[in-house]
């Protein structure tokens, strides 16, 4: 390697980056938006590791100093208390790992529920018992059994991982690749052929959807052989929901690919769209206890509706009619994205 050639390419690449004002500015703006997003989600409060549901309580946001519970448990750090109107709603949230522990408000003896499938629930139960009375004395609390079958955390978590993988593959496999083709002049060459824009975009979209569903099927079968996932609903319904979700995410990728010319700027836009979806669409953790406007914001993302429908079918045995609202929203999003992408598409820079 000659230092002169290396230095020439090093300077050229740096100049290209700094002269691309959009990409240069985005690299400063994006980290700030991520930090601001976390600040909005957690409301400037301290970090919470455990979520305790309290019933009956009409408000979601609960001030622990205004309710009856052991003082030692109330003062423990890393615990967020979430109000639940009814016992049945609290059990549903506990079953789906949206809360880790469910406590009935009132005078001792306290009544509580905990899922044996939740590691955090096990820890919270030990913390709660330790906060009641000195060791060696009778505990003024009793554990109530959960009549419905509980869901393993891996069963709740797995659809999120599949959907996240689909999201990245759809956005980057269509949006970024087409922009790179446009920048390199590949699209300009294709323009002089008989190929139409509709044929090209259709081929891109269908190819990506095929690859997404093929990958999903292989990953699902491989993981199912190891973890033996529980699916209460129809596998066909679940497949159709993931297929519709992949179509919607691919259509969103076509919107990003319709006009972009800078790979760096497109990378920033893709991150701007994908990262909020990961945090707000309940891929890794539940949004239970978050401000209502955050939950409403999450509904603008197709990944949120995809995961909501998939988990209803997988965990609750829902059918396509039961997830009709999610199917309607995903279909409308897909049609909207396709119309915008097709109308804005350009072969040239």
Protein Blocks (a to p, Z undefined) as FASTA:
>chain_A
ZZklmmmmmmmmmmmmmmmmmlmmmmmmmmmmmmmmmmmmnnopacdfbdcdddddfbfb
dcfklcccdfklmmpghiacdddfblklmmmmmmnopafbdcdeddddddddddfkbmkl
mmmmmmmmmmmpcehiacdbdddddfbacddfklmmmmmmmmmmmmmmmmmmmmmmmmmm
mmnommmmmmmpmbdfklmmmmmmmmmmmmmmmmmmmmmmmmmmmnopadfbdfklmmmm
mmmmmmmmmmmmmmmmmmpcbfklmmmmmmmmmmmmmmmnommbccehiafklmmmmmmp
mklmmmmmmmmmmmnopafklmmmmmmmmmmmmmmmmmmmmmmpcfbZZ
